[in-house]
Amino acid sequence: MLSAKNIKARKICFDEYRLISQDAFDHEDKRTNITPGDVLLTIVGAIGRTAIALESHQKFTLQRSVAVLKPGAIASKYLSYLLESPEAQSFFENNAKGTAQKGVYLKTLGGMKVPVAPAAEQARIAQVLDGLLAQVDTLKARLDALPALIKRFRQSVFSDAVSGALTNSWRERNPADVQDSSDQLGQLIEEMRNGLSTKPNESSQGVPILRISAVRSGSVDQTDIRFLECDEVEKRRYAIKKGDLLFTRYNGSLDFVGVCGLVKKASHEIIVYPDKIIRVRCKTDIILPEYLEIFFSECSTRQRVMNLVKSTSGQKGISGQDLKSLCVTYPGISEQLEVVRRVEQLFSFADQLEARLADARQRVDALTQSILAKAFRGELVPQDPNDEPASVLLERIAAQRAADPKPKRGRKAAAH
């Protein structure tokens, strides 16, 4: 048995399904009576997605989150595209009912007015839409591949920054300043301290305290906070400030244990951190916190951190002592400054690419809707005066409906 989540990108996906008994299947199969050419329309939750049942599909039935539309004299593809047009989507949005999960009633759906073109024009519209939307889908697929490339680019920048490849030209110009060192993290820091164990308030009263989710690789989100009561000593002891490095000490997910983010500035007068976060303050005459953040974001370093993680009662964690034992390779301060400058420059370029990608995705989404809107306004394909008039087609549909037996009344009408 399939549901609305199986209707994606005008296709029926059989990757997830619910198994039901043969008796239940026979009952639902009789109710839905799905045959090749039927148009499936999601009517609960993510409303307005369509797909067409094909001969090649395995036998299946549907939950009531999907309506089965029998196109009759209307071409299946024409109807499927029509239901994804802006006008149809607006109808669904305006007529959806419910609170937790909205849906469109079948009776409401039956009252929806749709433009019906002559049969030959329907075929032409569907054919043109097939070609144009296939090109749009290809463009979407190419755009969808770009985030992974940008992520790889960022990782290659980290790798080159730590290996020295990023500053090769700088080294050639400044041979006297080249200085490579290697020490345990504990030798490079002034302080390492776990945060407050006090339970936060349920209200927004008191001092802001970071959630553990506020720290991610390369970032500290100071809006991701709760509040608690703490005294002046605790405020001074556990406040974060510009230049602090925060490491996650515990998390349910291995991917988020031992990740490191730099506090670029404190966005609150006082903001403290919880005991599942470790605060590190560097000896800035030896190593810059900005460089150390880059070092701990690099793939091989990240793997070394993950190798030190231990599991306890379903939580994964890393100790401060294990972090202190990690070996850090670093150049002199002058080169560290150059590394940080170049990484920021390259990441700014990556940020611009991501912004352009987001804009391109919006434009492509709008393009799909624009193409569909033009198609059903009669602007996409030329009309042929030799086509059978749409009025004749409508008369044939009306006659077919009159000849069909009325469905028996039950708990709910079948989704036809």
PECORPE-V581463 format. One record per helix or strand of 3 or more residues. SS is the DSSP state (H for helix, E for strand). FROM is the first residue (numbers start at 1). LEN is the number of residues. If there is no record, write none. Layout:
BEGIN
ss={SS,SS}
from={FROM,FROM}
len={LEN,LEN}
END
This chain:
BEGIN
ss={H,H,E,E,E,H,H,H,H,H,H,E,H,E,E,H,E,H,E,H,E,E,H,H,E,E,H,E,H,H}
from={4,22,39,50,66,76,86,106,119,165,175,181,185,189,207,212,225,232,245,254,260,277,289,299,310,315,320,327,333,390}
len={3,11,4,3,4,8,10,5,45,9,3,4,3,6,4,3,4,7,4,3,3,6,9,9,3,3,6,4,44,14}
END
